[in-house]
Amino acid sequence: MDIKDLWKRVLAELQITINPSSYNMFFGNTYPEKIENNEITLICLNGFVKENIEKKFFSLVQESVNRIGKGTFKISFTIKDRLKEQQEPAKAGPLFENMPSQQTPRSATSVSKESYTKSNLTPKFTFETYIMGKNNQLAFAIASAVAQNPGKVYNPFFLYAGVGLGKTHLIHAIGNRILEEKPGLKVIYTTGESFTNELIESIKSGRGGGRYTSNDFRDKFRKADVLLIDDIQFIAGKETTQEEFFHTFNALYMTQKQIVITSDRPPKDFKKIEERITSRFESGITADIQAPDEEMRSAILRKKRDENQDAVSNNVLDFIAEKIDTNVRELEGAYLQVLTYAKAFGGDVSVETAAKALGQKIKSETNKAINLNQILKTVCNYYSVKTADIKGPRRNKELVIPRQITMYLIQELTKTPLVSIGEFLGGRDHTTIMHGVGKIEKDILNQDKMREDVINIRKELSA
């Protein structure tokens, strides 16, 4: 049996046996190099993957290979950088036939610098450098399918996530893959803010006889084959921008051009974006990215350590992953802080060193003074409601949840007595506050959307 066919069948079996998070993390990038005299060499992306397969899954792999290959094989694992390899690996079985991103090596120089400049994409954000886990598996799968067949499936694709969770990386990865595989397509990446600023500039320039006219602006975006817009929430409350975006969206959608949009919240939660626009966001497919769990955070740090060849033990990385549970951006920032501290004061990077390096950060986050008005204002800004309405008697659905979240956060972050919270929120009875706090505590456990909203608001409070 051909080694690629053998490994493909082994992966298909492992995919059923192992939980999706572990499968994607450890086998999504593992492929066979050769088979000689019943000795099989398998390639791993980094030391973290190799170490975990050998410790946790070796017997399972060995058993599957022997049974499917109908023989006794000796299996060894080695490490190679897939970005530098030119050998095509095996695919990961039927469930991942349409996800070549983590199975096919790429050349980092295959796209010209001019193409990146015109598209406004960042080359370093690729599928190969994106770590997939259970928190982002669906988003990754959809993004891969979109990149493979732009405009054919999942159009539009709306991706939402909190700050620093990887949505910008993923939207760039889509564009970069399309530039690599379909260089004839016009790919444009922009942000909601840049779209607005360019529109304003085109209007001003047109009125003043400048070179960049409204027609130039429309040609740039409406003649794109793939339009990637990051942080679309920026256009909320901007009527002229929304009008232009609406017609741009329609022009592209009607000609089956791919549209990918990211935001910090799902379409139904927008308050100052017209319904005709949000309904179009929901006409395709929507996915979100959750905060990574501790295992995923450790994997991210291990990958960064291996890429940089830093002398940092797994124990230190696990400590950082345990202490920094907000988002990937802060996690990588904490890792850099530990390395900088160790370099400045000398000595090895130990758990004790990491504790000292992060001590002030952890302490400052824990002890940061937050008052009741800050919490109320932050919640109101997040949900686009007025503080007077939260304190008022109205019980509309769009006010009840922000009001209860305000109760919950005040009680959790300030330890203010329930009676005082009630007085602050318009003279409400303490039993009402107790009910509101309990409701949010329950919803955080059972509803991903509620948990994400509370996390995002807490991030804004600690920013």
C-alpha positions in Angstrom: 0.0 0.0 0.0 1.2 3.5 -0.9 2.4 5.4 2.2 0.1 8.3 1.5 -2.9 6.1 1.1 -2.0 4.2 4.3 -1.6 7.5 6.3 -4.8 8.9 4.9 -6.7 5.8 6.1 -4.9 6.0 9.5 -5.9 9.6 9.9 -9.5 8.9 9.0 -9.6 6.3 11.8 -7.9 8.6 14.3 -10.3 11.3 13.5 -13.1 9.2 14.8 -11.2 8.0 17.9 -9.6 11.3 19.1 -11.5 14.4 20.2 -11.5 17.1 17.4 -9.3 19.6 19.4 -6.5 17.1 19.9 -6.8 15.7 16.4 -6.5 19.1 14.7 -3.7 20.3 17.0 -1.5 17.2 16.7 -2.4 15.5 13.5 -3.6 18.3 11.2 0.1 19.1 10.3 1.6 15.6 10.6 2.3 13.7 7.3 4.4 10.8 6.1 7.9 11.3 4.6 8.9 7.8 3.6 8.6 4.0 4.2 11.6 1.7 3.9 11.8 -1.9 5.0 8.6 -1.5 7.0 10.0 1.6 8.8 7.8 4.6 8.5 9.0 8.2 9.1 6.4 10.8 10.0 6.9 14.5 9.9 5.7 16.9 12.7 5.6 20.6 12.5 7.4 21.2 15.8 8.7 19.6 19.0 5.5 20.2 20.9 3.5 18.1 18.4 6.1 15.4 18.3 6.3 15.2 22.1 2.6 14.9 22.6 2.0 12.3 19.8 4.8 10.1 21.2 3.5 10.4 24.8 -0.2 10.3 24.3 -1.0 8.7 20.9 1.9 6.6 19.9 0.3 3.2 20.7 -2.9 4.3 19.0 -1.0 5.3 15.8 1.1 2.1 16.0 -2.0 -0.1 16.3 -3.8 1.6 13.4 -0.8 1.5 11.1 -0.2 -2.2 11.7 -3.8 -3.2 11.3 -4.5 -1.1 8.2 -1.1 -1.9 6.6 -1.5 -5.6 7.5 2.0 -5.9 8.9 4.4 -4.9 11.7 5.9 -1.4 11.2 8.4 0.6 13.0 7.3 4.2 13.4 9.5 7.2 14.0 8.7 10.9 14.2 10.9 13.8 13.1 10.5 17.6 12.9 10.6 19.7 9.8 9.2 23.1 9.0 6.3 22.6 6.6 6.6 26.1 5.2 10.1 25.2 3.8 9.1 21.7 2.6 8.1 21.2 -1.0 6.8 17.6 -0.6 3.0 17.2 -0.8 1.7 15.5 2.3 -1.3 13.2 2.6 -4.7 14.7 3.2 -6.4 14.2 6.5 -9.3 12.0 5.5 -12.8 12.6 4.2 -14.0 15.2 6.8 -11.1 17.5 5.9 -11.0 17.0 2.1 -11.9 20.7 1.7 -9.4 22.0 4.2 -6.0 21.8 2.4 -4.6 24.7 4.4 -3.0 22.6 7.1 -2.0 19.8 4.8 -0.3 21.5 1.9 3.1 23.2 2.3 3.4 26.7 0.8 6.2 28.9 -0.5 6.3 32.2 1.3 7.7 33.9 -1.8 5.1 32.7 -4.2 3.2 36.0 -4.2 4.9 39.2 -5.4 5.4 42.2 -3.1 3.3 44.2 -5.5 0.3 41.9 -5.0 0.5 42.3 -1.3 0.7 46.1 -1.6 -2.3 46.3 -3.9 -4.4 43.9 -1.8 -3.3 45.5 1.5 -2.7 42.0 3.0 -0.1 41.1 5.6 2.0 38.1 4.3 2.7 36.6 7.7 -0.9 35.9 8.5 -1.5 32.5 6.8 -3.4 29.3 7.5 -0.1 27.6 8.2 0.8 29.9 11.1 -2.8 29.8 12.6 -3.2 27.3 15.5 -6.5 25.5 15.3 -8.4 24.2 18.4 -11.9 23.6 19.5 -12.4 27.4 20.1 -11.9 28.3 16.4 -12.4 25.0 14.5 -15.6 25.9 12.7 -14.3 29.4 11.8 -11.1 27.8 10.4 -13.0 25.2 8.4 -15.3 27.8 6.8 -12.3 30.1 6.1 -10.5 27.3 4.4 -13.5 26.4 2.2 -13.9 30.1 1.3 -10.3 30.4 0.3 -10.5 27.3 -1.9 -13.7 28.3 -3.7 -14.2 32.1 -3.3 -17.7 33.2 -4.3 -19.0 29.6 -4.6 -19.7 28.6 -1.0 -20.3 30.5 2.3 -20.9 33.9 0.8 -21.0 36.2 2.6 -18.9 34.9 5.5 -19.4 36.8 8.7 -16.8 36.1 11.4 -17.0 37.7 14.9 -14.8 37.5 18.0 -13.5 39.5 20.9 -10.3 41.5 20.9 -7.1 39.5 20.2 -8.7 36.2 19.4 -7.5 35.8 15.8 -10.2 37.1 13.5 -7.8 39.5 11.7 -5.3 36.7 11.2 -7.9 34.4 9.7 -9.3 37.0 7.3 -5.8 37.8 6.1 -5.1 34.0 5.7 -8.1 33.8 3.3 -6.8 36.6 1.2 -3.2 35.2 1.2 -4.3 31.8 0.1 -6.4 33.2 -2.7 -3.4 35.3 -3.9 -1.3 32.1 -3.9 -3.7 29.8 -5.7 -5.7 32.3 -7.8 -3.3 35.2 -8.6 -5.6 36.5 -11.4 -8.3 37.5 -8.8 -8.4 41.0 -7.4 -8.3 40.8 -3.6 -8.9 43.8 -1.5 -8.5 43.9 2.3 -9.7 47.0 4.3 -11.2 47.9 7.6 -14.4 49.5 8.5 -12.5 52.6 9.5 -10.4 52.7 6.3 -13.5 52.2 4.2 -15.1 55.2 5.9 -12.0 57.4 5.6 -11.5 56.6 1.9 -15.1 57.4 1.2 -14.8 60.8 3.0 -11.6 61.5 1.1 -13.1 60.6 -2.2 -16.1 62.9 -1.5 -13.8 65.8 -0.5 -11.5 65.2 -3.4 -14.3 65.1 -5.9 -15.8 68.4 -4.7 -12.4 70.0 -4.8 -11.4 68.7 -8.2 -8.9 66.2 -6.7 -7.7 63.0 -8.3 -9.3 60.4 -6.1 -13.0 60.6 -7.1 -16.1 58.7 -5.9 -15.9 56.7 -9.2 -12.3 55.7 -8.3 -13.5 54.6 -4.8 -16.4 52.6 -6.3 -14.2 50.9 -8.9 -11.7 49.9 -6.2 -14.2 48.1 -4.1 -17.0 47.1 -6.5 -14.7 45.6 -9.1 -13.0 43.4 -6.5 -13.3 39.6 -6.9 -12.8 39.2 -3.1 -13.6 41.9 -0.6 -12.3 41.4 3.0 -13.6 44.0 5.5 -12.3 43.8 9.1 -14.0 45.4 12.1 -17.2 46.4 10.2 -18.7 47.7 13.5 -16.8 51.0 12.8 -19.5 52.0 10.3 -22.2 52.0 13.0 -24.0 55.3 13.1 -22.4 56.5 9.9 -25.3 56.9 7.4 -23.3 57.9 4.3 -20.8 55.1 4.8 -23.6 52.6 5.3 -25.3 53.7 2.2 -22.1 53.2 0.1 -21.3 49.9 1.8 -24.9 48.6 1.1 -24.5 49.3 -2.7 -21.0 47.9 -2.7 -22.2 44.7 -1.0 -25.0 44.3 -3.4 -22.8 44.9 -6.5 -20.4 42.2 -5.4 -23.0 39.7 -4.2 -25.0 39.9 -7.4 -22.0 39.0 -9.4 -21.0 36.2 -7.1 -17.9 37.8 -5.7 -16.7 36.7 -2.3 -17.4 38.9 0.7 -15.8 38.3 4.1 -16.6 40.5 7.1 -15.4 40.5 10.7 -16.7 42.2 13.7 -16.6 42.2 17.5 -20.2 41.0 17.7 -22.8 39.0 15.7 -25.0 40.9 13.2 -28.2 40.7 15.4 -26.4 42.7 18.2 -25.7 45.9 16.0 -27.8 48.8 17.2 -26.8 51.6 14.8 -26.4 49.7 11.5 -29.4 49.5 9.2 -31.4 46.4 9.2 -31.1 46.0 5.5 -27.3 45.7 6.0 -27.4 43.3 9.0 -29.9 41.1 7.2 -27.4 40.7 4.4 -24.7 39.8 6.9 -26.9 37.0 8.1 -27.8 35.8 4.5 -24.6 33.7 4.3 -22.8 31.9 7.1 -21.8 33.2 10.5 -19.1 31.8 12.8 -17.4 33.0 16.0 -14.0 32.5 17.7 -14.1 31.8 21.4 -11.3 32.5 23.9 -8.8 29.7 24.0 -8.8 27.2 26.9 -5.7 26.6 28.9 -4.5 23.6 26.8 -4.9 25.8 23.7 -3.0 28.7 25.3 -0.1 26.3 26.1 0.0 25.1 22.6 0.2 28.6 21.2 3.1 29.4 23.5 4.9 26.2 22.6 4.6 27.0 18.9 5.9 30.5 19.5 8.8 29.1 21.6 9.7 26.6 18.9 9.5 29.1 16.1 11.8 31.5 18.0 14.0 28.7 19.4 13.7 30.2 22.9 15.1 28.3 25.8 11.9 28.1 27.8 10.6 25.0 29.6 7.0 23.6 29.3 6.5 24.3 33.0 7.0 28.1 32.4 4.7 28.1 29.4 2.0 26.3 31.3 2.4 28.8 34.1 1.9 31.7 31.7 -1.0 30.0 30.1 -2.7 29.5 33.4 -2.2 33.2 34.5 -3.2 34.9 31.2 -6.6 33.8 30.2 -7.9 36.7 28.2 -6.8 36.6 24.6 -3.9 35.5 22.3 -2.6 39.0 22.0 -2.1 39.5 25.7 -0.8 35.9 26.0 2.0 36.6 23.6 2.6 39.9 25.2 3.0 38.2 28.6 5.5 35.6 27.0 7.6 38.5 25.7 7.5 40.2 29.0 8.8 37.1 30.8 11.7 36.8 28.2 12.6 40.4 28.5 12.6 40.3 32.3 14.8 37.2 32.3 17.2 38.8 29.9 17.4 42.1 31.9 18.1 40.4 35.3 20.1 37.4 34.0 19.6 33.7 34.7 17.4 31.0 33.2 13.7 31.5 32.5 12.1 29.7 35.4 8.6 29.6 36.8 9.9 31.9 39.6 11.2 34.3 37.0 7.9 34.3 35.2 6.0 34.9 38.4 8.1 37.9 39.1 7.8 39.2 35.5 4.1 38.9 35.5 3.6 39.8 39.2 2.9 43.5 38.6 0.7 42.7 35.6 -1.4 40.2 37.6 -1.5 42.5 40.6 -2.4 45.6 38.7 -5.2 43.7 36.9 -6.5 42.4 40.2 -6.4 45.6 42.1 -7.4 48.0 39.4 -10.0 50.3 40.9 -13.3 50.3 39.0 -16.2 52.4 40.0 -19.9 52.0 39.4 -20.2 54.7 36.8 -17.4 53.2 34.7 -19.1 49.9 34.6 -22.5 51.4 33.7 -21.0 53.5 31.0 -19.0 50.7 29.5 -22.0 48.4 29.4 -24.1 51.1 27.8 -21.4 51.8 25.1 -21.1 48.1 24.4 -24.9 47.6 23.8 -25.5 51.1 22.4 -28.1 52.1 25.0 -28.4 55.2 27.2 -27.5 55.2 30.9 -30.8 56.9 31.7 -32.7 54.0 30.2 -30.7 51.5 32.2 -31.6 53.4 35.4 -35.2 54.0 34.2 -38.3 51.9 34.6 -38.6 50.6 31.0 -38.3 46.8 30.7 -37.7 46.4 27.0 -35.8 43.4 25.9 -32.9 45.5 24.6 -32.6 47.1 28.1 -33.1 44.1 30.4 -29.9 42.2 29.5 -27.6 45.3 29.7 -29.2 46.2 33.0 -28.7 42.8 34.5 -25.1 42.6 33.2 -24.5 45.9 34.9 -25.8 44.5 38.2 -23.7 41.4 37.8 -20.4 43.3 37.0 -20.9 45.9 39.8 -21.5 43.1 42.3 -18.5 41.0 41.1 -16.0 43.8 40.5 -16.7 46.2 43.3 -18.4 44.0 46.0 -21.0 46.8 46.4 -23.9 45.7 48.6 -27.1 44.7 46.8 -29.1 47.5 48.4 -26.6 50.1 47.2 -26.6 48.7 43.7 -30.3 49.0 43.6 -30.2 52.6 44.7 -27.6 53.3 42.0 -29.7 51.8 39.3 -32.8 53.9 39.8 -34.0 52.8 43.3 -34.5 49.1 42.6 -35.2 46.6 45.3 -32.3 44.4 46.4 -34.3 41.3 45.4 -34.4 42.6 41.9 -30.6 43.0 41.9 -30.2 39.5 43.4 -32.4 38.0 40.6 -30.4 39.9 37.9 -27.0 38.8 39.2 -28.2 35.2 39.5 -29.7 35.3 36.0 -26.4 36.4 34.4 -24.4 33.9 36.5 -26.6 31.1 35.1 -26.5 32.4 31.5 -22.7 32.8 31.5 -22.5 29.0 32.1 -25.1 28.0 29.5 -24.9 30.6 26.8 -21.7 31.2 24.7 -23.0 34.6 23.6 -23.6 35.9 27.1 -20.2 34.6 28.3 -18.5 36.3 25.3 -20.3 39.6 26.0 -19.3 39.7 29.6 -15.7 38.8 28.7 -15.6 41.6 26.1 -17.0 44.2 28.6 -14.5 43.2 31.2 -11.7 43.6 28.7 -12.9 47.1 28.0 -13.0 47.9 31.7 -9.5 46.7 32.2 -8.0 48.4 29.1 
